[in-house]
């Protein structure tokens, strides 16, 4: 099995280790065909996200089932599948109440255990989803990110005619834009990158703006997908009294906000992290052509050029990069 191993800040090497083997009766082993580079991977590479080295990063992958445990029924050898990267206990109070994304026993591939920047991976069968034939590899590696976007939109409770303001036109922001439009919203997207704003408009945004905020009407719902102080505080400031603010972007450090602004205007503030049950819905939306999952994939690079893909995203030369293994 070939791997890309991060050994420190901006330090890495490729190596080969023994192939993985099925150990549990419900386990599924896949040969990874494609992986996606995420903002989290950029943060690990640059040292902005603290991890224990050495680490195989990456958490977005599709592949072909190579072997299954004796009691696996959900998939079969040869199936092409997408994988959920986070595993949960499924028995604690959080898991049982529908908050399995917050499970205290959650294990995160690519963060606290080795991820998918390698040619194989495995997990229990419940974390694999068979892909329809019409989903391309570039669409497949966006599925996990799209579940994050859908979870946020579901938390926002968007209704027909709501005015939604979205900050950050990266992969998550562009997916949130599309899903908000599917929910019937009038959408404004804010970003400082003109090319990303053009793409947001192509994907359905009704209005776009840079540093000069353009708002057609009072904002019911503001969703931050950037995770930096200026965008978070902008969202809080523009949403109307009793409106809703959803925080999706992951900040690299604590951010100062005006709590009195939230209190006096009775804003509904919610965090949204990872996903719970969104995988099958996202796969269906992509397969039916209702969600464009590939337009923001700017390039596909071979495995040996994976770090080049990271640098392309860091420089904003690319929004999303797929890796072919």
Secondary structure by P-SEA (a helix, b strand, c coil): ccccccccccccccccccbbbbccccbbbbcccbbbbcaaaaaaaacccccccccccccccccccccccccccccccccccccccccccccccccccccccccccccccccccccccccccccccccbbbbcccccaaaaaaaaaaaaaaaaaaaaccccbbbbbbccccaaaaaaaaaaaaaccbbbbbcccaaaaaaaaaacccccccccccccccccbbbbccccaaaaaaaaaaccccbbbbbcccccccccccaaaaaaaccbbbbbccccccaaaaaaaaaaccccccccccccccccaaaaaaaaaaaccccbbbbcc
